[in-house]
Every structure is written in C-alpha cells, then in structure tokens.
Amino acid sequence: MLLMRKFIINLGLLCLVLAITGCSKKQNKITTRHLMSLDSLLDEHPQLVLDRLAETATKRQSRFNSAYSALLQTIAQDKTGFHFPSDSIIQNAVDVLSHYQKEYAELYARSLLYKGIVRYRMGVTDSTAYVPIKIAAHVLENAKLKNLKSALYCYYYLGTLFFENEHSRQSIEYLKKSIQVAQQLGYRNDLFNSCRDLAWSYMQNNDWDNTKLCIDTLTRFQNLSATERLDINLIESSYYESVGKPEKALFINMQLLADTLYLKGGELSEIYYKLSGNYRQLQFKTQSLLYAEKAVENINDTTKFYNYYYYYQNISEIAASLKQWEKSLIALTKAYQLKSKLIESNLKASLLELEKKYDLNQIEIKARRYKTQIYLYIGVIVLLFLLICSGLILRRQFKIRKEAEVRFAKSEKQRIEIEYQKTILNKERLENELKQKNFLLPIYRQISERNEMVKKVLEELKMNPYLEKNELLLRKIESTHKDFIQFSKIDPTMFFSEKDFFEFTDLEYHSRLELLNSSDKIMLIFARFKLDNNQIAILLNTTEDSVRSRKSKLRKKLLDNNIVLKQIHL
C-alpha cells in the first residue's frame, strides 16, 4: 500500500509538471505571435510599439521572447530618435538570439544590425560597429530570405561606416547594393538617402562625373521635402567648390545662410567657413577674412573643438595675404595647438583600434585553435572508429576465410578418400581382370593347340598314302577336315554389331569408317581393350606374326584414308 501511494503521488506530480510545461509553451507561443504583430507596426507606429512593450515588460517571458522584446524596443527607440547611453540591452538580445539563428535567422541578423547601429549612434565608427553589421549581412545572404529590408539597412550602414573611415571605394560598393535593394522594394526614402550618401562617397573619391550623375538623380526625385532640398543644396555647394565654380557655390551658400531649417542644425560656423572659402577663391580677401572670423566665433561643438584647427589655419592664411601678420600669427599658433591635440587624439584612437583588432585577432586565433582541436578530436574519433570497423571486418573476413579453408580441407579430404577408394577398387578390378586373363589364356592356348593338333592329324591322314586306297574313308577325313577348319575359323561378326563397335571403341560415326572391314574393326576393339599380340593371336586362333601383319595393314589403311584415332594405339 505504501509503495502504491508513493507511485500515485509521483505520477500526480509528473502530470502536474507536464501540464505546467504545456501551458508555459502555449503561453510562450501566444507571446511570440503578439511580438510579431508589434514587429509589423514598427515602421509606421514606433511609439505605439514602445508603449505596448512597456505594458508587457512586467510579465514573465521566455529567454527568446525577452530577447525579441529587447530587439523591438531598440528598433523603436532608434526610429523615435532615442539617445542610446549604452549597448547592453541589444548586446544581451544578440547573445540570446544567437542560439536561435537557424530557426530565426532574420531576427538574429537584425539584432546584429542594430548592435552596430546603436554603437554608430553612440559615435563609434570603428570595427566594433562595423563587424556586427558585416556578420548580419553575411547571415542574411546565406539565409536567402525573401524580405530584403534588413539587408538594405546592412548595406546602407556599412557604406556609411566606410565613408566615416574614409574608405570611399568600399562605401560606394555597399551604397550601390543599398540602392539596388531599395529599388527592388520600392522604398523611396531609403533610395533617396542611399543616392545622397553615394554622392558624398563619390566626392570623397574625387569622382566628379559620378557625383554630378548622383546630383542629377537626386533632383529628379518628386515631392522633395525641405530637408531633402537642403541635402541636395549641401551636395551641390561642395561639388561646385571642388570643381572650381565658387560663384555657384557662393550663391547656394548664401541661400543656406537664410535657410532656417539649416540654421536649426547648428551648422552656422560651417556655412561661414564655406562662404569664406568661396570669397577667397573669388579673390575677395576682406570678405573672406570676415566670414572666417565669424566661423570661429560660431563654433558650438566644444567636445571636439580641436577638429576645427583648419578654421584658424584659414584665418592665418587670409590674414597673411592681407599682411595682417599679428592676427595671422595668433591664428596659426591656435591652429598648431589644435592640430597637435587632434593628432594626439587620433593616435590614441588608432592605438585603441589596434588594441581592439589585436583582441579580436586573439579571439579569432583562439576560436580557430578550438575549432582545429575539435576537428582533430573528431578526426581521431573517426579514425579510431574506422580502425575498429576495419578490425572487425578483417576479423570477420579472417573467420570466413578460415571456415572456408576448413570446409575446403574437409572436401579435399573427402575427395582424396573417394579417389583413394576408387583407386583401390580399380586396382582390385584390374587385378581380378589380370587373374581372369591369366586363368583363361592358358585354357584358350590349350584349346588352340589341341585344335591345331587335330588339324595337323587330319591333314596328315588326308595325305597318308595308305588311306588313298580307301576312297570312302578319305572323303570322310577330307569332309571332317573341312568342317573342322570352318568351325575353328573365328568370324568377328559373330561377336559384335556396328553399334557395339562404336560403343567399345568410343569412336564417333564417320563415313570413312565404313572402309574398315570386320577384321579391322575387331583389331581396333582388341587394341581399345589394350590386348597384346599374344592375347589377340590366342583369341583369333592365329599366330603373333599374323597379328602383327594385320596391324601393319590396318595402320596403312587408316593413314591412307586420313582416319585419326585419338584413344586407340595399334
């Protein structure tokens, strides 16, 4: 009873755990579908998505759903202009979603993409911002997804980061890809932004023809907003300054000076600097110096003030051309100080970047080492497995071969025993035949000799002169002699037929064999039986000389008629 009670309690607990697990999985699926519906609202209603995510933030979620929520929150914040103080949230999302990259390749790629975007928003433009976006693009290209939107942003921000690091060729390459994808998707705003940044990249690469093509493309866009017109004016201004058309650049820059939208961006010092450069190219040095001093007075970015050393350098050069030596010296000293700080800052940034690359290289080296070790372990395991399998196969083959050899030895032993038995039987048979021949031949010889003796007696009586007078007795003796000779004469046809001849000699029928008479055939039969001349003479009641003569005649007949005997030797 106690065991039964424990079994029932454990069974109940197991059912409870299974029920809770099943409910949890069902709730996780519902939450995932809800997050997917919010994902579809990101482009048009990012603030609404943030509000809905805030409502569900207090609820318990799975690791996957928590990472998905963090990704959606990051994307929505980026679209609403949020200032990111840290990248920890998106970093955690990347770490979790990396475990689901096979099932949710696009989500994993988007998390990597926004990891790079967040760092770019924080002012980071080195490899720590570039590498995640590059990996995201690689994941999307390998996954071959139908939704190319994430790929569009990957190419766009890769082009932007390369531009920031003055790698114009790579920037142009990625921005061209961005334009192609934007055209496929029909995203007008992304297409405009990509063309705009491509124009800046061409300008950075001193490719003025393609820059002009980009400007013409941008001006053909319909329903241009004020911001887009401002972007085009800035590109045209820099383009005309670069190709030696300061009067056109001056006209555009004067328009920008009156543009309230442009002035809201706090770019007043930059437009003054550009106007100074335009007047300087047009040889209006006084106006150029005036706007150069205004440019310095309106610098607002105090965090990186040393980036504006060229503003002071511009004042120094213009003042020197106007022979205002004191002003030129003061401005040149300030420019030198700022440039020294800039070089020091860039050197620190370069060293930091090298340290990051070194750390990254160390990580890659360790990863390759671990991967090599894993491959080595796998190789050793596979090799051991193959050796074991080979050993088992060889052992099996050896066993099969051994069994086959044993079976063959047994069969050979049986065959030899059978042949030995046959040999013994043949020996016994031959011995019996020899005994029979040795027994019968003397009898046949005795009969032949007796017949010969009787024949001689009859011949002598027939030739006896005393019996010639008795004609009756003489005729009786002659008749008896004649009958005796006829009776003792051996006719071969009495002992075998044509069928027996071919059976005894093992010859095949041929028309030339019909040339042989019965005497020839019986000689062949005796030769097939391997009888010697003495035996044949006894059986035929003749002499050995007669047998040899008959054999000689038979051989000649065979040779003349081209009859070949393979198994019979005369």
C-alpha positions as CSV (number, residue, x, y, z in Angstrom):
1,M,0.0,0.0,0.0
2,L,2.8,2.4,0.9
3,L,4.6,1.7,-2.4
4,M,1.3,2.2,-4.3
5,R,0.7,5.5,-2.5
6,K,4.2,6.8,-3.4
7,F,3.7,5.7,-7.0
8,I,0.4,7.6,-7.3
9,I,1.9,10.8,-5.7
10,N,4.9,10.7,-8.1
11,L,2.5,10.1,-11.1
12,G,0.4,13.1,-10.0
13,L,3.5,15.3,-9.7
14,L,4.7,14.2,-13.1
15,C,1.3,15.0,-14.7
16,L,1.3,18.4,-12.9
17,V,4.8,19.2,-14.3
18,L,3.8,18.2,-17.8
19,A,0.6,20.3,-17.6
20,I,2.5,23.4,-16.4
21,T,5.1,22.9,-19.1
22,G,2.4,22.5,-21.7
23,C,0.7,25.7,-20.5
24,S,4.0,27.5,-20.4
25,K,4.8,26.5,-24.0
26,K,1.4,27.6,-25.2
27,Q,1.7,31.0,-23.4
28,N,5.2,31.5,-25.0
29,K,3.7,30.9,-28.4
30,I,1.0,33.4,-27.8
31,T,3.6,36.0,-26.6
32,T,5.7,35.3,-29.7
33,R,2.7,35.9,-32.0
34,H,2.0,39.2,-30.1
35,L,5.6,40.4,-30.6
36,M,5.4,39.5,-34.3
37,S,2.3,41.6,-34.6
38,L,4.1,44.5,-32.9
39,D,7.1,44.0,-35.3
40,S,4.8,44.6,-38.2
41,L,3.9,48.1,-36.7
42,L,7.5,49.3,-36.2
43,D,7.8,51.3,-39.4
44,E,4.6,53.3,-39.1
45,H,4.0,53.4,-35.3
46,P,7.2,53.0,-33.4
47,Q,5.9,54.9,-30.4
48,L,2.9,52.7,-30.1
49,V,5.2,49.7,-30.1
50,L,7.2,51.2,-27.3
51,D,4.0,51.7,-25.3
52,R,2.8,48.1,-25.8
53,L,6.2,46.7,-24.9
54,A,6.2,48.8,-21.7
55,E,2.8,47.2,-20.8
56,T,4.1,43.6,-21.2
57,A,7.6,44.3,-19.6
58,T,6.4,43.2,-16.2
59,K,5.1,39.9,-17.4
60,R,7.2,36.7,-17.2
61,Q,8.6,35.8,-20.6
62,S,10.9,33.1,-22.0
63,R,14.5,33.9,-22.9
64,F,13.6,34.1,-26.6
65,N,10.7,36.4,-26.1
66,S,12.7,38.6,-23.8
67,A,15.4,39.0,-26.4
68,Y,12.8,39.6,-29.1
69,S,11.2,42.3,-27.0
70,A,14.6,43.9,-26.4
71,L,15.3,44.0,-30.1
72,L,11.9,45.6,-30.9
73,Q,12.4,48.1,-28.1
74,T,15.9,49.1,-29.6
75,I,14.5,49.4,-33.1
76,A,11.5,51.5,-31.9
77,Q,13.8,53.8,-29.9
78,D,16.1,54.3,-32.8
79,K,13.1,55.3,-35.0
80,T,11.9,57.8,-32.4
81,G,15.4,59.5,-32.1
82,F,16.3,58.0,-28.7
83,H,19.8,58.7,-27.4
84,F,21.5,55.4,-26.5
85,P,23.7,55.7,-23.4
86,S,24.8,52.0,-23.7
87,D,24.5,49.0,-26.0
88,S,24.0,46.5,-23.2
89,I,20.3,45.8,-24.0
90,I,20.9,44.9,-27.6
91,Q,24.1,43.0,-26.7
92,N,22.0,40.7,-24.4
93,A,19.5,40.3,-27.2
94,V,22.3,39.2,-29.6
95,D,23.7,36.7,-27.1
96,V,20.3,35.0,-26.7
97,L,19.2,35.1,-30.3
98,S,22.5,33.6,-31.4
99,H,21.1,30.3,-30.0
100,Y,18.1,30.6,-32.4
101,Q,20.0,31.7,-35.6
102,K,18.9,28.5,-37.5
103,E,15.2,28.9,-36.7
104,Y,15.1,32.7,-36.7
105,A,18.0,33.8,-39.0
106,E,16.4,37.2,-39.8
107,L,15.9,38.0,-36.1
108,Y,19.5,37.2,-35.3
109,A,20.7,39.2,-38.2
110,R,18.5,42.2,-37.2
111,S,19.9,42.0,-33.7
112,L,23.5,42.2,-35.0
113,L,22.5,45.0,-37.4
114,Y,21.1,47.2,-34.6
115,K,24.0,46.3,-32.3
116,G,26.2,48.1,-34.9
117,I,23.6,50.9,-35.5
118,V,23.4,51.6,-31.7
119,R,27.1,51.9,-31.5
120,Y,27.1,54.2,-34.5
121,R,24.5,56.3,-32.8
122,M,26.8,56.5,-29.8
123,G,29.6,57.9,-32.0
124,V,31.5,54.7,-32.5
125,T,32.7,54.2,-36.1
126,D,35.4,51.6,-35.7
127,S,35.3,47.8,-36.2
128,T,33.1,47.3,-33.1
129,A,30.3,49.0,-35.1
130,Y,31.3,47.6,-38.5
131,V,31.8,43.9,-37.6
132,P,28.3,43.1,-36.3
133,I,26.7,44.7,-39.3
134,K,29.0,42.8,-41.6
135,I,28.1,39.5,-39.9
136,A,24.4,40.4,-40.2
137,A,24.8,40.9,-43.9
138,H,26.6,37.6,-44.2
139,V,23.8,35.8,-42.3
140,L,21.1,37.3,-44.5
141,E,22.9,36.5,-47.7
142,N,23.4,32.9,-46.6
143,A,19.8,32.6,-45.4
144,K,18.5,33.9,-48.8
145,L,15.4,35.4,-47.3
146,K,12.6,37.0,-49.4
147,N,12.4,40.0,-47.1
148,L,15.4,42.2,-48.1
149,K,14.6,45.1,-45.8
150,S,17.2,44.1,-43.2
151,A,19.8,43.6,-46.0
152,L,19.0,47.1,-47.2
153,Y,19.9,48.7,-43.9
154,C,23.0,46.4,-43.6
155,Y,24.4,47.7,-46.9
156,Y,23.4,51.3,-46.1
157,Y,25.1,51.4,-42.7
158,L,28.2,49.6,-44.0
159,G,28.5,52.2,-46.7
160,T,28.1,54.9,-44.0
161,L,30.7,53.5,-41.7
162,F,33.2,53.1,-44.6
163,F,32.6,56.7,-45.5
164,E,33.2,57.8,-41.9
165,N,36.5,56.0,-42.0
166,E,37.4,57.5,-45.4
167,H,37.3,54.2,-47.3
168,S,35.3,55.6,-50.2
169,R,35.6,52.6,-52.6
170,Q,34.1,50.2,-50.1
171,S,31.5,52.8,-49.2
172,I,30.5,53.2,-52.9
173,E,30.2,49.4,-53.3
174,Y,27.8,48.9,-50.3
175,L,25.8,52.0,-51.2
176,K,25.2,50.7,-54.7
177,K,23.9,47.5,-53.2
178,S,21.7,49.5,-50.9
179,I,20.3,51.4,-54.0
180,Q,19.6,48.1,-55.8
181,V,17.6,46.7,-52.9
182,A,15.7,49.9,-52.3
183,Q,14.7,49.9,-56.0
184,Q,13.5,46.3,-55.6
185,L,11.5,47.1,-52.5
186,G,10.2,50.4,-53.9
187,Y,11.4,52.3,-50.7
188,R,11.5,55.9,-52.0
189,N,13.1,57.5,-48.9
190,D,15.8,54.8,-48.5
191,L,16.6,55.2,-52.2
192,F,17.0,58.9,-51.8
193,N,19.2,58.6,-48.7
194,S,21.4,56.0,-50.4
195,C,21.8,58.2,-53.5
196,R,22.6,61.2,-51.3
197,D,25.3,59.3,-49.4
198,L,26.6,57.8,-52.6
199,A,27.2,61.3,-53.9
200,W,29.2,62.2,-50.8
201,S,31.3,59.0,-51.3
202,Y,32.0,59.8,-54.9
203,M,33.0,63.3,-53.9
204,Q,35.3,61.8,-51.2
205,N,36.9,59.6,-54.0
206,N,37.3,62.7,-56.3
207,D,34.9,61.1,-58.9
208,W,33.3,64.3,-60.1
209,D,31.4,62.8,-63.1
210,N,29.6,60.2,-60.9
211,T,29.0,62.9,-58.3
212,K,27.2,65.0,-60.9
213,L,25.1,62.0,-62.0
214,C,24.0,61.5,-58.4
215,I,23.1,65.2,-58.1
216,D,21.0,64.9,-61.3
217,T,19.4,61.8,-60.0
218,L,18.5,63.4,-56.7
219,T,17.0,66.5,-58.3
220,R,14.7,64.2,-60.4
221,F,13.0,62.9,-57.2
222,Q,9.4,64.0,-57.0
223,N,7.8,65.7,-53.9
224,L,11.1,66.7,-52.3
225,S,10.8,67.7,-48.7
226,A,12.6,70.8,-47.3
227,T,15.1,68.5,-45.6
228,E,15.8,66.7,-48.9
229,R,16.2,70.0,-50.8
230,L,18.7,71.1,-48.1
231,D,20.7,67.9,-48.6
232,I,20.8,68.5,-52.3
233,N,22.0,72.1,-51.8
234,L,24.8,71.0,-49.5
235,I,26.0,68.4,-52.0
236,E,25.8,71.0,-54.9
237,S,27.7,73.5,-52.8
238,S,30.6,71.1,-52.0
239,Y,30.6,69.9,-55.6
240,Y,30.9,73.4,-57.1
241,E,33.6,74.3,-54.6
242,S,35.5,71.2,-55.6
243,V,35.3,71.6,-59.4
244,G,36.3,75.3,-59.3
245,K,33.0,77.1,-59.6
246,P,33.0,79.3,-56.5
247,E,30.4,81.7,-57.8
248,K,27.7,78.9,-58.0
249,A,28.8,77.6,-54.6
250,L,28.6,81.2,-53.1
251,F,25.1,81.6,-54.5
252,I,23.9,78.3,-52.9
253,N,25.7,79.0,-49.6
254,M,24.0,82.4,-49.3
255,Q,20.7,80.6,-49.7
256,L,21.7,78.2,-47.0
257,L,22.6,81.2,-44.7
258,A,19.0,82.3,-45.0
259,D,17.6,78.8,-44.6
260,T,16.0,78.5,-41.1
261,L,15.9,74.7,-41.3
262,Y,19.6,74.6,-42.0
263,L,20.4,77.0,-39.2
264,K,18.4,74.9,-36.7
265,G,21.0,72.2,-37.1
266,G,23.7,74.4,-35.5
267,E,25.7,74.5,-38.7
268,L,26.3,78.3,-38.8
269,S,30.0,78.1,-38.3
270,E,30.3,75.6,-41.2
271,I,28.4,77.8,-43.6
272,Y,30.5,80.8,-42.6
273,Y,33.6,78.8,-43.3
274,K,32.3,77.7,-46.7
275,L,31.4,81.4,-47.5
276,S,35.0,82.4,-46.5
277,G,36.3,79.8,-48.9
278,N,34.1,81.0,-51.7
279,Y,35.1,84.6,-51.3
280,R,38.8,83.5,-51.1
281,Q,38.5,81.7,-54.4
282,L,36.9,84.8,-55.9
283,Q,39.8,86.9,-54.6
284,F,37.6,88.9,-52.2
285,K,40.0,88.6,-49.3
286,T,38.4,91.1,-46.9
287,Q,35.0,89.4,-47.1
288,S,36.8,86.0,-46.8
289,L,38.6,87.1,-43.6
290,L,35.3,88.4,-42.2
291,Y,33.4,85.1,-42.7
292,A,36.5,83.2,-41.5
293,E,36.4,85.0,-38.2
294,K,32.6,84.5,-37.9
295,A,33.1,80.8,-38.5
296,V,35.4,80.6,-35.4
297,E,33.1,82.7,-33.3
298,N,30.1,80.4,-34.0
299,I,31.8,77.1,-33.1
300,N,29.3,75.3,-30.9
301,D,30.9,71.8,-30.6
302,T,33.2,72.2,-27.6
303,T,33.7,68.5,-27.1
304,K,35.8,68.1,-30.2
305,F,36.9,71.7,-30.6
306,Y,40.4,70.7,-31.9
307,N,38.6,69.3,-35.1
308,Y,38.3,73.0,-36.2
309,Y,42.0,73.7,-36.4
310,Y,41.6,74.4,-40.1
311,Y,39.2,77.3,-39.3
312,Y,42.2,79.0,-37.5
313,Q,44.5,78.0,-40.3
314,N,42.2,79.6,-42.8
315,I,42.3,82.9,-40.8
316,S,46.1,82.7,-40.6
317,E,46.5,82.3,-44.4
318,I,44.0,85.0,-45.3
319,A,45.4,87.5,-42.8
320,A,48.9,86.8,-44.1
321,S,47.8,87.5,-47.6
322,L,46.4,90.8,-46.3
323,K,49.7,91.4,-44.4
324,Q,48.0,91.4,-41.0
325,W,50.9,89.5,-39.5
326,E,49.9,89.6,-35.8
327,K,46.4,88.2,-36.5
328,S,47.9,85.6,-38.8
329,L,50.5,84.5,-36.1
330,I,47.9,84.3,-33.4
331,A,45.6,82.2,-35.6
332,L,48.5,80.0,-36.8
333,T,49.5,79.3,-33.2
334,K,46.0,78.3,-32.2
335,A,45.7,76.1,-35.3
336,Y,49.0,74.4,-34.4
337,Q,47.8,73.7,-30.8
338,L,44.5,72.3,-32.0
339,K,46.2,70.2,-34.7
340,S,48.6,68.7,-32.1
341,K,45.7,67.8,-29.9
342,L,43.9,66.3,-32.9
343,I,47.0,64.2,-33.9
344,E,47.3,63.0,-30.3
345,S,43.6,62.1,-30.1
346,N,43.8,60.3,-33.5
347,L,46.9,58.5,-32.3
348,K,45.0,57.3,-29.1
349,A,42.1,56.3,-31.2
350,S,44.4,54.4,-33.6
351,L,46.1,52.6,-30.7
352,L,42.7,51.8,-29.2
353,E,41.5,50.5,-32.6
354,L,44.7,48.4,-32.9
355,E,44.1,47.0,-29.4
356,K,40.6,46.1,-30.3
357,K,41.8,44.5,-33.5
358,Y,44.5,42.7,-31.6
359,D,41.9,41.4,-29.1
360,L,39.7,40.5,-31.9
361,N,42.5,38.7,-33.6
362,Q,43.4,36.9,-30.4
363,I,39.8,35.8,-30.1
364,E,39.8,34.6,-33.7
365,I,43.0,32.8,-33.1
366,K,41.6,31.0,-30.0
367,A,38.4,30.2,-31.9
368,R,40.4,28.8,-34.8
369,R,42.6,26.8,-32.3
370,Y,39.5,25.4,-30.5
371,K,37.9,24.6,-33.9
372,T,41.1,22.9,-35.0
373,Q,41.1,20.9,-31.8
374,I,37.5,19.9,-32.3
375,Y,38.2,18.9,-35.8
376,L,41.3,17.0,-34.6
377,Y,39.2,15.2,-31.9
378,I,36.6,14.4,-34.4
379,G,39.2,13.2,-36.9
380,V,40.8,11.0,-34.2
381,I,37.4,9.6,-33.2
382,V,36.5,8.9,-36.8
383,L,39.9,7.3,-37.3
384,L,39.5,5.1,-34.3
385,F,36.0,4.2,-35.4
386,L,37.3,3.3,-38.9
387,L,40.2,1.3,-37.3
388,I,37.7,-0.6,-35.1
389,C,35.4,-1.2,-38.0
390,S,38.3,-2.3,-40.2
391,G,39.5,-4.6,-37.4
392,L,36.0,-6.2,-37.1
393,I,35.7,-6.5,-40.9
394,L,39.2,-8.1,-41.1
395,R,38.4,-10.4,-38.2
396,R,35.1,-11.4,-39.9
397,Q,36.9,-12.0,-43.2
398,F,39.6,-14.0,-41.4
399,K,37.0,-16.1,-39.7
400,I,35.1,-16.6,-43.0
401,R,38.4,-17.4,-44.8
402,K,39.3,-19.9,-42.0
403,E,35.9,-21.5,-42.2
404,A,36.2,-21.7,-46.0
405,E,39.7,-23.3,-45.7
406,V,38.4,-25.8,-43.1
407,R,35.4,-26.7,-45.4
408,F,37.8,-26.9,-48.4
409,A,40.2,-29.1,-46.4
410,K,37.3,-31.4,-45.5
411,S,36.0,-31.5,-49.0
412,E,39.6,-32.2,-50.3
413,K,40.0,-34.9,-47.7
414,Q,36.7,-36.4,-48.8
415,R,37.7,-36.2,-52.4
416,I,41.0,-37.8,-51.8
417,E,39.4,-40.5,-49.8
418,I,36.9,-41.1,-52.6
419,E,39.7,-41.1,-55.2
420,Y,41.7,-43.5,-53.0
421,Q,38.7,-45.8,-52.7
422,K,38.2,-45.6,-56.4
423,T,41.9,-46.3,-57.0
424,I,41.7,-49.3,-54.7
425,L,38.6,-50.6,-56.5
426,N,40.2,-50.0,-59.8
427,K,43.3,-51.8,-58.6
428,E,41.2,-54.7,-57.4
429,R,39.3,-54.8,-60.6
430,L,42.5,-54.8,-62.7
431,E,44.0,-57.5,-60.5
432,N,40.8,-59.6,-61.0
433,E,40.9,-59.0,-64.7
434,L,44.5,-59.9,-64.8
435,K,43.8,-63.0,-62.8
436,Q,41.0,-63.9,-65.2
437,K,43.2,-63.3,-68.2
438,N,46.0,-65.3,-66.7
439,F,43.5,-68.1,-65.9
440,L,41.6,-68.1,-69.2
441,L,44.5,-67.5,-71.6
442,P,46.2,-70.8,-70.9
443,I,42.9,-72.6,-71.4
444,Y,42.4,-70.7,-74.7
445,R,46.0,-71.6,-75.6
446,Q,45.4,-75.2,-74.8
447,I,42.3,-75.3,-76.9
448,S,44.0,-73.6,-79.7
449,E,46.9,-76.0,-79.5
450,R,44.6,-79.0,-79.4
451,N,42.7,-77.7,-82.4
452,E,45.9,-77.2,-84.2
453,M,47.0,-80.7,-83.3
454,V,43.7,-82.2,-84.5
455,K,44.0,-80.1,-87.7
456,K,47.5,-81.5,-88.3
457,V,46.3,-85.0,-87.6
458,L,43.6,-84.7,-90.1
459,E,45.9,-83.1,-92.7
460,E,48.4,-86.0,-92.1
461,L,45.6,-88.6,-92.5
462,K,44.5,-86.9,-95.6
463,M,48.0,-87.1,-97.1
464,N,48.6,-90.7,-95.9
465,P,49.1,-93.0,-99.0
466,Y,47.6,-96.0,-97.3
467,L,44.3,-94.2,-96.9
468,E,44.1,-93.1,-100.5
469,K,43.0,-96.6,-101.5
470,N,40.0,-96.3,-99.3
471,E,38.1,-93.5,-101.0
472,L,35.2,-93.6,-98.6
473,L,37.4,-93.1,-95.6
474,L,39.4,-90.5,-97.4
475,R,36.3,-88.5,-98.3
476,K,35.2,-88.8,-94.7
477,I,38.5,-87.4,-93.5
478,E,38.5,-84.6,-96.0
479,S,34.9,-83.7,-95.1
480,T,35.8,-83.7,-91.4
481,H,39.0,-81.6,-92.0
482,K,37.0,-79.1,-94.0
483,D,34.3,-78.9,-91.3
484,F,36.9,-78.6,-88.6
485,I,38.7,-75.7,-90.4
486,Q,35.4,-73.9,-91.0
487,F,34.3,-74.4,-87.4
488,S,37.6,-73.3,-85.8
489,K,37.7,-70.2,-88.0
490,I,36.7,-67.1,-85.9
491,D,34.2,-64.7,-87.6
492,P,34.2,-61.2,-85.9
493,T,30.6,-60.5,-87.0
494,M,29.5,-63.3,-84.6
495,F,30.7,-61.3,-81.6
496,F,29.7,-57.6,-82.2
497,S,27.4,-55.3,-84.2
498,E,28.1,-51.9,-85.6
499,K,26.6,-50.3,-82.5
500,D,28.9,-52.5,-80.3
501,F,31.9,-51.4,-82.3
502,F,31.3,-47.7,-81.7
503,E,30.4,-48.3,-78.1
504,F,33.6,-50.5,-77.5
505,T,36.0,-48.1,-79.3
506,D,34.3,-44.7,-78.1
507,L,34.6,-43.5,-81.7
508,E,32.1,-41.2,-83.4
509,Y,30.5,-42.2,-86.6
510,H,32.2,-41.0,-89.8
511,S,31.7,-42.0,-93.4
512,R,35.4,-43.0,-93.8
513,L,35.0,-45.7,-91.0
514,E,32.8,-47.6,-93.4
515,L,36.0,-48.5,-95.3
516,L,37.0,-50.8,-92.4
517,N,36.1,-54.5,-92.6
518,S,35.1,-56.7,-89.7
519,S,38.6,-58.0,-89.2
520,D,39.9,-54.4,-89.0
521,K,37.2,-53.5,-86.5
522,I,37.8,-56.4,-84.2
523,M,41.5,-55.5,-84.2
524,L,40.5,-51.9,-83.2
525,I,38.3,-53.3,-80.4
526,F,41.2,-55.5,-79.1
527,A,43.5,-52.5,-79.3
528,R,41.0,-50.4,-77.4
529,F,41.0,-53.2,-74.7
530,K,44.8,-52.9,-74.7
531,L,45.4,-56.6,-75.5
532,D,48.9,-57.5,-76.6
533,N,49.7,-59.5,-79.8
534,N,49.9,-62.8,-78.0
535,Q,46.5,-62.4,-76.4
536,I,45.0,-61.4,-79.7
537,A,46.6,-64.4,-81.5
538,I,45.2,-66.8,-79.0
539,L,41.7,-65.3,-79.2
540,L,41.8,-65.3,-83.0
541,N,43.4,-68.8,-83.1
542,T,46.3,-67.5,-85.2
543,T,50.0,-66.6,-84.7
544,E,51.6,-63.4,-83.4
545,D,53.2,-62.8,-86.8
546,S,49.8,-62.9,-88.4
547,V,48.5,-60.4,-85.8
548,R,51.5,-58.0,-86.4
549,S,50.9,-58.2,-90.1
550,R,47.2,-57.4,-89.8
551,K,48.0,-54.5,-87.5
552,S,50.5,-53.1,-90.1
553,K,48.0,-53.4,-92.9
554,L,45.4,-51.7,-90.7
555,R,47.7,-48.8,-89.8
556,K,48.4,-48.2,-93.5
557,K,44.7,-48.3,-94.3
558,L,44.0,-45.7,-91.6
559,L,46.8,-43.5,-92.8
560,D,45.7,-43.7,-96.5
561,N,42.2,-42.8,-95.6
562,N,43.2,-40.0,-93.2
563,I,41.4,-41.7,-90.3
564,V,42.8,-40.4,-86.9
565,L,42.3,-42.4,-83.8
566,K,42.9,-40.5,-80.6
567,Q,42.3,-43.1,-77.9
568,I,43.4,-46.3,-79.7
569,H,47.1,-47.1,-80.3
570,L,47.9,-50.1,-82.6
